[in-house]
Amino acid sequence: MAKKTVYFDGFCGYTVAAVTENGKVNEFSFEKRGANCAVGDVYKGRVESVHTGMQAAFIDCGLGKNCFLSSEGFLPDGEKLEGEIPSLPELKAGDEIMVQVVKLPVGNKGAKVTARPTFVGKCMIYIPDVPFIGVSRKIKDAELRKNMEYSAKRLKGETDGIIFRTAAPYAKRSQLKDEYAYLKNLYAEVKETYKSASVGELLYADAALPVRVLRDTLSTDIEKVIAGNKDLKEKLEGIINLYPAQTRCPVQLYGGKRDMLDSLGVSKQILSLTSPRVELENGAYIVIEKTEALTVIDVNTGKFTGDYSLEQTVYHTNILAAREIARQVRLRNIGGIVVVDFIDMQNAAHCKALVEELERALKDDKAKCSVSPMSKFGLVEFTRKRVGSSPLPHMIKPCRCCNGTGYGKTSEFILIGVRTELLNLCADGAKTIRMDMNAETLARLTEWRELLNDLNSRLNCAIYAVPHKTYNEDTVKYRTDIADSEIPDNAIKLI
């Protein structure tokens, strides 16, 4: 099994996490610290309206937009229940209710919530008041699954539920018992807080990004963890030391002057997520287009012409595309229906093998995926359950010049790129840097105190910014070691 490396960095109020395997980024998270809402957060809400025809209700949780609560079950498909799951409780406008965020707000839609909160640990998911036993689908051995189900029955109460995660087989029974007791007591504290809380009050916040990433990825196939600064390194070491010794791995401190992710070759891969076009290693490419209802992916041979026959050329390209598609939907956190237009093939065995390869590649995804057979038109459909938020809203926004039909980089993402370039120029020995940039982007830069403080603490050079009203938002031109006469009167000295 290939070894993975996990990167963490924190700057300008954001935390970044990336997981690479054989040098390729397979997972990426980008989160603003202190964000208003996160998947797993539990709130005290008030019912604003009930829609019987939709079997749903809208809940005010103090998040600006009302949250959507439906009667749909939340437990994994194909698992055996020990009892009947209660349906959506009888609600009326004005009722107060405890809810947990299961899907973040998207566009004009508010967050989706459930009335049955769950609490996630390293080895298990605790489900209060629902008699349920489940085992991660990634545990394939039938005998091991049977043993885990038996252990769950011995461990849990009659009215509660447990889903064992992939780390459970490596833990001692005493560790499982302690984690179960902790999660159960955590729920008891949340219930107690709920009694005296106000509507819209946060009752429980899920763990910060580093904790969540390590909780989900820390296992024997993680080779090392690299931290971007000393404070983050100490925090990560404290988190890792809480886990069993066999799953721990060393935390290295990145000591370079350049931007960590850029110097280690990760930033370029992250930046590629902002483009709909993804190049394959043989010269072919795929195009990813998201619509309101679904995501469409087109596969093209591009520069790849093959060596033997057209059928073999197409088959080889489609196989590479299937593997890359599985990687891209994880990186971009694409959810819902995905339709893939593979290149047409004549061989029925190749068509079947292609669908099987896509299923195999998607099995590494922690989100649940379901693949349909290839249609007579050569299309393959699959669904993916989105877990958490997508990093793309932090990186791109609808273009204001084309009425939303295209996308441009967000000001925050542009300025994080400016930070990377300034760090690299200063590391190369520049003593004076002039930046010519869009006036509005510069105004955003001068207001972002966290970014300026970060640069001031790390750079030992003078930085001047010159505003231009005619520049595009993401246009920034750099000049180094210039004379005083080359700095215009309207330049702003940042450092």
Disulfide bonds with the S-S distance in Angstrom:
none
